[in-house]
């Protein structure tokens, strides 16, 4: 099929005959071989600057005999030719003709010559299609970039114009002679150094023989000389017995200075070509960490090469192929990002936080799948002996405080029975959470996430924050309290708490899994689990809980103050005033600034874990006589202290009332939540929370879905604001409504609008996931008798709580992909995933 395309193209384009090919008109001569020195290099460079490149490229060809230099260049080339390259048409599909074209040695020659532009500063090829696909390289010294011609003789100044020739690909810029120009002096120094070293070895490397003769017997001297001449080429000295001979060596006696000179030149060449040395030659200490850094540098060079080659293919080669009838219109060449290779230890570690198909491991490590009944090789499971609680342990649990009783209260369902190896672990409903977690992990029931642990952590924070807002409203002056409760802001704070709780759950489960792998028996693991849970869920949870409550109260205060800035145009920073106040906060005590001063964006409390500082409003007459500039200077001085720098690094450099965050990104257990934790949590589905399947939930539904058949615009007028299941106001903006009730959406979405308020008010499930890219989409899902509806909401900038879309979840989608991979596109799985916050 490809040949047919080529024939049509060549007829259309009027291909050249073999006699007309540029490559057949060039007189290719061998490079001039001689002993080069640095003076020759500078002369050749000066000549090349004036447009005569023959002498320079002869020199560059000659130095490529150096093994280290040629190997470094080949590494750059191999990184491109060994990378997977695909061509995708406008529909994102591979094209058979292009795939066949790329599976040729000529295509590898094409990639090599493209990259040689970086090595030599210029490169050129001539592509022919008469007898299959062929690529003929054009020597760099025959390419004259100044007058844009191909020289027939390498000494010519004018040649064959290459512009407009659809078979020629010429790359490079005038007076750019590539990386080899920079590496050349070191290759020349190295070659000369080897000559000096070989001379030294000849003189001092072989054992010297000393023959002594009697001064009064000259015949013995002649006999000694004849004997030494016939005894081999080792150096010798014939001296009288009475004479003394002393040899003064320059430097060390081992000739190490020559070796150091050789190594220095090798390093300079490698740095020039690869940007580093340790992926080619071993360092003195062989430090693995340093080697990994060097490898990253080399990979950075490789990525740059891949980008360059990809752009040349798409911008220059693609039009040449299209002109010859290849079906490449709208397509592009792509170097797919290669997945990072994982070691066995890394695979084992990843299995704690994600599900890895066994088929992938069998294929990756070429391990056959065992047949039925066939013995398998495996590490023996640890036999954990589960003993009864001692009387002392029972007594120690008798005085557990309310906080820990609350911790143990959150139980999803009784455990049927955990086991590890052959020893069953049975737990009752009143068992401490640390024991439940230990049993689930030991039995393999908890991999990367634990729903019960997440439920406790999140519920604890939510109760604290919600109570803080209620106290603020109850204690606020009625003039202040009007419009205080900002539903969008509170929902944004809760989203932040859910994110924080999920990251903390992942971190805690990871620590428990690590402890399990390092434990020899269950008793040892149980003790470690108790310590880990105590740290995460007692010590840290207490500090985080108090901080969350104080932050919520401060954010509530900020919103109240912002509503009364005309009455109270100034704010005053106030500490708790006791001995527990931090010294750095005491410096800010009493600072008065205008409410619109940008410094409040940084110093508005809280300013640290468990910070109790607050801001009080002041009327204009209350600040008469106050030097505001002096107050600003106090704050500016504080912002320059090491205490502030430490607070800034810990994430206390923002006003939580503006960012709608309780915990900043730098304070999450898994930092940059959207990039790291979201990818892990997005793979949690309904079965990880013990929920029934989509089919069972749909079959059990008895309520019929309301169907709308009126004027959608009239409906929207009466539903601009709706209540969710918590009684919070959700907006349906005109822009969102029109987009989903016109054009292609009109037929499917308009009949569902009556479901929107019902789903928001009475959802069966509410999930946070990344349905619309960011991990902050609220999916309200309700199962009706005849359909399942999803209403997706978001909180925008902490100020707008709105509906973004609504649709029916397709129950019988035709999914070609099978297995776990299908969950990403199967509607029955796609939306019931992430963080379950209501069921």
N, C-alpha and C positions, 0 to 999 in steps of 0.2 A: 504493500500500500504506500509505503514511504517512497519507493522508487517511482511509482506513478506520479506522485506529487512533484518529485524532482524533475521528471521528464517534462511535465507541463511547465514548470517554472523555468527550466533552462531554455525551453523554446521561446517562452515569453520574454525572458531577459536577454536572450542572445548571448549565450555563454561563449567564453573565449575558447579557441582551440588550444591544444597543448603548446603550439609554437608561440601563441600570444601570451601565455602566462608570464607574469613578471618574474617568478622564481626561475624560469628557464632562460631569462635574459641576463641573470646575474652571474658574474664570474666569481665564484666563491674560492677564496684562497686560504691556505692555512695561516694561522696567526704567526707573527714573527716571534721565534723563540730565542731568547738570549738571557744573559745574566742582568737582571734589572736591579737598579738601586733607587733610593728615594729621589735622587736627582732626575732619573728618567721619568718617575711618576709626576713630578712637578712640571717637567717639560711637556709630557703628554697631556696633562690637564690644561696647560696654557694653550696648547695647540687645539684642544677640543673646544675651549672657550671661543676660539676664533673660527669654529665651524669644521675643523679637520679632526675627525674622531678616530681615524684608523689606529693611530699609535696608542691611544688610550685603551680602546677595546681589545687590541692585541695584548696589551699588558694585563687587562682584567681577565681575559681568557687564560693567560698563562698562570696567574696566581690561583685560579680555580683548581690547580693541581693540588693545592694544600688540602689535606684530608679534613682538618677541623673546619675550615672555611666552607668547603663544598658540602660537608655534612650539615652545617648550620643552615645553609641556603636550602638544602634538600628538605630539611625539617619544615621550613616555611611552606615549601611547595607541597609536601606530603599532607600537611594539615588541611590544605584545600582539596587536593585530589582524593583524599581518604574520607572527606566529609560527605554525608548524604546530600544529594542534590535532586530536587524534583522540579517538574514543570507543571503548573496548574493553569487550566484555561479559565475563561471568565466565569464559568460555573463551578470552579474549584475542583475540577476533575483532572486526572492525569490524561495525557494524550499519547496514544500508543506510538505514533510516528516519532515523536520527540523522545520518548523513552528509549526506543530502539537507537536513535541517533546518539543519545548520551551513553549508551552501552557499547561504545567503540573506543579503540585506542586513539583515534583521531581526536575525539572529544577530550580525552585526558591531555593530549598535546595542546589543545586549545586552552584549557585551564592553566596549564603550566606556562604557556607563553604570555597569557594575560598577567599572571603574577610576576613574571620576569620583568615587567615594567618597573616594579618597585626595586628589583635587584640591580638591573642595568640602567634604569632611568628611561628606557624606551624599549619597545618590543613591537613586532609586527608579524602577521601571518597572512597567508593567502589561502582562502577556502575554495575548494572546487567540488562540484557535484556531478561531473560527467560520468565518472566511474565509481559511484558510491561517494560517501562523504570523506574528504581528505583535507588535511591541514598541513601546510608547508610553512615552517618558520622562516622568517627573513632575518639574517644576521643583523645585529644592532649597528654594526659599523657601516652597513649599507643604507641606513635610514637617516636621511638629512631632514631634520625637523625645521630647520631655518627656511629652506626654500620648498619644503613639503614634496620631496621627491625620493625615489628609490634609486640608489647609485648602482650602475652596472659594474663598474670597477670600484673597489673600496677607496681608491685615490681620487675619484672623480669629484667634481664640485656640483655638477648638474646631472640629473638622471631622469627617471620616468615619473611623471606626476602621479601621486596616489589619490588625490582628492577626486571624488566622484566615481572611483572604481568600486563597484558594489561587492567585489570579492576580496578586497583588501581591508584589513583591520590594523590600523597603526595607532599605537598608544605612546604617550610621552609628552614631555615639555622641553623646549629648547634650553640648553645649559643645565639640564637635570641629568646626572650620570649615575643616580641610584646609590644603593647602600654599599656596593662593592668599591666605589670610589673612596669611601671613608675607611673601609677595611683594608684597602690595598697597602698602605705604608706598613701596617703591622705584619702582613703576610711577607713583605719584602724584608723587614727587620728579622723576622723569624727565620727566613731562609738563610740570610747571611749569618745569623747566630748559630744555626746548625753547622754551617761551614767552619766557623771558628771552633765550635765544640768538637767537631770531628778531628780538627787539627790538634786540639788539646789532648784528645783521647789517644791520638796516634803518638803524641810525644810522651804523655804521662800516664796514659791508661794501661799500657802494657808494661810488664816488669822490665826494668833496666838491668843490664848485665855489665859488671865491672871486671875487667881483666888487668891484673897487675904483673909487671915484668921487672926483671932486674936491670937497673940502669946500665950495668956493665955487660949485659948480654943482649944486644940488639936483635939477634936471631929469634929470641923468644918473643919479642914484640910482633915480628912478622907471623910467627906461628899462631899467636893468639888472634890476630886479625883474620887470618884465613879460617880459623876454627869458628869464629863468631859469624863470618859471612855465610858459612855453610850450615849454620845451626838455626836458621830461620830469620824472620824479619824484625824480631824484637830489638829495640835500640841497645847499643852497647857502648862502653867507654874503655879504652885501653890506656892505662896510665902507669907511670913508674911506681914502685912500691913506696917510695919515699914521699909521693905527692898526696895532697888532700884535695878532695872534690866536694863542693857544697852547692846544693841547688836551692834557690830562693823562689818559692811559689807565690804568685799573686793571688791573694784571697785564700779560700779554703782549698784543701788538698783534694776534695772529692769532685770539684767542678760544679758545685751546686749553683753557682751564680749563673752559669749558662742555662741550667734547668729553670731557674727562677725567671730568667729573661724569656725563655720559651713560654712559660706559663703566663707571664704578663701579656705577651703578644696574643696568645690564645684567648685570654679573657677579654682583651680589647676587641678582638674580632667577634667573639660571641655576643658581647654586649651590643656591638653595632648591629648585628644581624638579628639576634633573638631578644635583646634587651636584658639578658641575664646569662649566668654561666652554669648553674648547678644542675640543669637538666641534661647537660652534655658532659661536663667533667665534674668529678667529685670534689667537694670542698675539703679543707684540711680536717675539719671536725665531723664532716658528714651529717650536720644537723638536719634532722628530718623537717622540723618546723621551718627552717630557712629554705630548705628545698621546696616546700609547699608554696612559700611566698614567691620563689623564683618561677615555679610552675604557673602560678597565677599571672605573673608578668608575661610569660610566653603565651599563655592562652589569650591574654589581652591583645597581643600582636596578631594571633590567629584570627580572632574575631574581626579585627580591622581588615585583615586580608580577605576574609569571607565576604564582608560587606562590600569591599571594593570589587571583587570578582563578580558578585551578584549584580552590582550596578552596571558593570560593563556588559554583562550578558543581557540585561534587560534594556539598556539604553542603546547599545551598539550591535550586538549579535542578533537580538530579536528582530530588528527591522531587516537584517540581511536574510534571515530565515523566512520571514514573511514575504519578502520580494521573490523568493523562489517557490512559493506556493505551499509552504508548510502551514498547518492550521494553528497559528500561534496568536491570532488577533485577540486582544483583550487579556491575554494570559501573562504569566511572569514566572521567572525562575526563582526558586526559594531554597535556601539552605535551612532546613528545619533545625530547631534547637535540639541538640542531643541531650538525652536524659543523663543525669549524673550516675556514674557507675557506683554501685553499692557493694560493700563488703558483706560477708556473712554476718558479722557482728552488727553492722548497721541495719541489715534486714531484720535481725532478731529484735533490735531496739525499736524499729519502726512498727513491728507487729503489735507493740503495746498500744499504739495510738491510731492504727488504721488496719483495715482488713486487707490481707494480701492473699490473692488466689493461689492455691497450691499449684495449679497448672502453670502459673508464671514461674514459680521456683523450679519446677521440674524441667521446664524449657530452658531457663537461664543457666542452670548448672548441669544440664544434660543428664538428669537423673530419671531413669524409667519409672513409670507408674507401677506400683506393686500389683500383682494379680491377686484375685480373691484367695484368701487363705495363705498367701505367701508371707513368710516371716519378714519383718521389717527391722532395720537397724535404728535404734533410738536410744537416747539417754534415759536411764532408769529414773522414774519419778521419785522424789524424796518422800519417804514414808513418815508422815507427820503424826506423832502421838498426841492425842488430845486428852489432856488430863482434866480432872474435875477441879473446880475452883476451891481454893483452900479457905478455911474459916477466916483467915486474916484478910484475904481478898474480899470476902463478902462483907466484912465489917467496914473495910475501907470505902466501899461504895454506898454505905448507909447514909452518909451525910452529904451526898451530892447536892450541889446548890441548884437553884431554879434554872440558871442558864444551861447547865448540863442536862437537866430533865427536859428542858425545851429541845435541846439538841437530839435527845433520844426519842422525842415524840414523833418526829417526822419520819414515818415509816410508810412505804407505799403498799407493801403486802407482806404477809408472813413468808419466810423462806422455807421452801420445801425441804431443803437439806443440802448443805454444801459439802463437797468432798475433795480430797486431794490424794492422788494415788489410790490406795484401797481403804483409807481411813475416812469415814464419813464425818462431816462437821455439821451438827444440828444446832440451830440457834433458835431461841424463843423470841417473841416480839419485844421483850424488855431488854434484850442484849444491848450494850453500848454500841454506838455507831462505829467506833474504831474496830470492834470485833466483827461487826457485819461487813465492813469494808475488807478486813483481812480475810474473812472467809470467802467473800466473792472473788477477790483477786487470786487467792490460793486455788480456787476451783475453776479459774478461767472464765468467770461470769462477767467480770469487769475488765474491758480491754483498755480503752483510751478515755472513757468518760463514765461517770456514775450519776444517773438521773436523781437518785435520792439525795446524794451529797449536794448536787446543784440546787435541788429544791430547798434544802435547808439553808444554804448560804444565801441564796437570793431572797428567800422569804424573810430571813432575819434582817437583811438590809432594807427591804421594802417596808416592813413594819416600822422600822426605826425612822425612815425618811418620811413616811406618810404621817406618823404621829408628830414629827417635827413641824410639818406644814399645818396640821390641825391646831397645834399649840400656838403657832404664829397667828393663825386666823382668830383663835379664841381670845388671845391676849392683845390683839391689835386694836387700836382706836378705830371706831366705825368709819371715820373719815378716811383712814388709811386702808381699811379692809375692803372697801368697795373695789371690785375688780381685781382683788389680790390673787385669787386662785387662777393661775394660767394653766389650763389643761395641757396645752402643747408643751409648756416648759416642764411640768411634772412628768409627763409621759417621756420626754427626752431624758430626764434624770433617771427614770426607771430603766430605760433602754441602756443607759450607761452602766447601771448597776447589774443588769443582766449580763452584759459583756464582761464586766469585771468578775462576776461570780463564775461565769463559764471558764474564763482564763484561770481563775484560782482552782476550779475543779480539775482542769486538765493538769495543772502543775502538781496538785496534791496526788492525783492518781499516778502520775509519772513517778513521783518520789516513792510511792508505795510499791509500784511495780519494780522499781530499781532495788528496793529493800528486799522484796520477795526473791529476786534473782540472786541476791548476795547472801541469803539466809540458808543455813544448813537444815533447819527443821522448823516446824510450825511455831513452836514455843518462841524460838528466836525471832521469827518474823512477826509474831503477835506483839512482842515487846517493842520492836522497832515501829510497828504500825501505831501503837499507842502513843509513842513519842512524837511521831510525825503528825498524827491527828491532833495531839495536844498543842503542838506548835501552830499548826494551821488554823485550828478551829477553837482554840481557847485564847492563846496569847495574841496571835495576829488578828483573829476575828474580833476580839474585844477592842483593840486599837482601831481597826477599820470601821467597826460599828459606831464607835463614839465619834470618829471623824466624819462618817457619813451623816450622822444626826446633826452635828455642828455645822457641816457644810450646807445641809438642807435648810437649817434655820437661818444661816447667813444669806443664802440665795433668796429665801423668802423675804428677808429684811431688805435686800437689794431691790427686789421688784416693788416692794411697798414704798421705798424711798424714791425710786425712779418715777413713781406716779405722783409725787408731791414736790418735785424740784422747784416749782414756782414759789411755793410757800416756804420751802426749806432749801435755799440755794447752796448751802454749805453743809459739809459733813465733817464729823470729828471721829478720829480713830481712838478707841478706848480699849484698854486691856482689862483683864479680870481683877487686877489690882492686888493680888496676893503674892505670897512667896514663890508660887509655882510658875509665875510668868517668866518666859525666856528673856534673857538680857537683851537680845536683838529686838524683841517685840517691845520691851520697855522703852527703847529709844524712840519708838513711834507713838507712844502713849501721849495723847493730847494734841496730835497733829491735826490741824484744820486746813482743809482745802476746798475749793469750789467743787460742786457735785460733778461738773463736767471736766474736771482736771484729768488728763490721761493717766496720771500716776495711779488713780484708783483701779485701773485695769490690771495693775500688778500687785498692789498692796491690799486690796479689799480682802478681808478675812474669808476663810481661814488661810493662814500662812505657815502651815506645818501640821503634822499629825497631832490630833487632839488639841488644836489651837482654839482657845476660848475668846479670842478678841472679837470685838464687834464695832459697828459704826452707828453713831447717833446723829440725827439731823439737827441743824441749827438754822434759825432765822437770820436774816441779814443784819438786824440790829445787835444780835448776840456776838457778832465777830468784829464789831467796831473797835478799832485800836489794835487789831491783830495784824502782825506783819506776815502776810501770806507768802511773800517771797522767801522769808526766813524759814517758814514751814516747808516750802518746796525744797529749800537747800538741805533741810534735815532728811527728807525722803531721798533726795538725790545722793546724799552721802551714804545713806543706808544701802541704796541700790548698787553702790560700788564696793561694798564690804564682802569678805569671804563668806559670811553667813548667808547673804543674799545669793551668792553664786551657788552655794550648796543647795539652798531652797529651789533655785531655778533648775538645777540638775535633777532634783527630785520631783519636779512637776508642779511646784507651788508658785508659779510665775504668772498666773492668770486669774481673772475674776470668774468664779464658778457661776455667778449669777448671769453672766453674759454667754459663757461657753455651754451652759446647760450640761455640765459634767460634775459628777461627784468625785470621780477619780480620772485624772488625766491619762493620756496614753503612756507617759513615762512611768506611771504608777501601776499599770496592769502587770499581772504576773507574766503574761506573754505580751511583750511590747508590740506596738503597731498592730493592734487587734485586727483590723480589716485584712491585713496581709498574711498573718500567720495563723492565729486561732480560728479565723473564719473558715479557712480551707479545711481545718480538721472538724469543726463543728458542723459545717455544711454537709458532712458525710454521715451525720446522725439522723436516723429515720424513726418512724413511729414505732417500729419493733424494738428499738433501743430503749424506749420508754414503757414497754409492756402494753402498748395499745393494740387493738384489733386491726386486722387488715382492712384495706379500702373496701373490698367486696363485702366483708361481714358488716362493716359499719353502714354501708349503703343499703344492704338487705334488711337491716334492723330498723331503718328509719320509717316512720309512719306519717309524718307531717308532709302535706303537699306543698310544693313551692308556689308562692303567689305569682300570677302572670299579669303583666301590665299591658294594656291595649289602648291607652289614651294618648293625649298630647304630651310628649316628653318634656317640653319646655314648661308647661303648667306644673307638671310633677316636680321639676327641679325648683321652681319658685317656692314651693312649700317644703322643700327638703334641702335647703342650702346648708343647714346645720342639723346634725343628727347625734344621738347619744350612743356611746359604745357600752359594753357590758359593765363598765365601772362608773357610768353616768357622766363621762367626759364628752365634751363637745368635739365632734369631728366635722370638718368642713368638706363640702363638695363644690369645688370652684367651677366657675362657668367654663374656663378653658379646658379642664379635665372632662367635664360632662359633654361638651360639644364634640371633643375629639373622639369620644367613645360612643356617641349616638348619631354620627353622620358617616356618610360614605360607606366604606367596607364593613364598619362595625355596626351599622344601624340595625340590620336584620337580626343579628345575634345578641346584641347588648340591650337594646331598648326593652324587650319583653322581661328582662331580668331586673330592671331598676327597682321594682317593688321589693325585691329580695334584699337590697342593700341595707335599709334600716333594720330589718329583722336579723340579718347575719351579724351586723355590728352589735346589736343589743343582746342577741342570744346565740353566740357562736358555740359550736361543739368543741372546737379546738382553736387556739391562737398560737402561731409559730413566728419566731423571728428567724429570718434567713436572708440569703442574698439573691432572691428571685430577680431583682432589678439591679444586679451588680454589687451594690454595697450591702453589707450585712446589717441592715437596719430596716428591712421591710417587715411590716406586721401583716401576716396572712390570717384573716378571719375566715374559718372554714365551717360550713354547716352542711349536714347531710339531710337532704329532703328525700321523700319517697321516690321521686322520679328523677332527681338530679342532685349534684353536689356543687355548691357555689363557693367561690373564693373571692373575698373582698380584700384588696391589698391597700394598706395605708402606710404613711410615712410621717415623720416629724421633720420639718424643714427648718434648719437653723434655730431650733428650740422655740420657734414662734408660731409655726403653722402646722397643725395636726390635720391632715387631709387624706381623702380617698385618692388613690392614684389610678386604680383600675378595678374592674370586676368582671368575672367570667365564669362560665360553667366548666368544671373540671371534666375532661373527657374520660369516660370509663372504659371504653373499648378501643384504645388507640392501637394502630398497627405499628408495632415497634419491631424493627428488623434486628436490632442489637439485642443479644440475649445476655443473661447473667447479671452480675452486679453492675456492670457498666450501663445497663439499660435504665437504672434508677435516675440518672441525670436527665433523661429525656422523657421517661414514662410519667405522664401527668399524675398517676396514682401514687407515685413516690416523690415527684419533684417538689411539691408544695408542702407535704407533711414531713418536713425535715428541718434540721437546725435546732433551735432552742424552743422547747415546748413550755409556754408560760401560762397556758390555761387549758384545762380539759374538763 
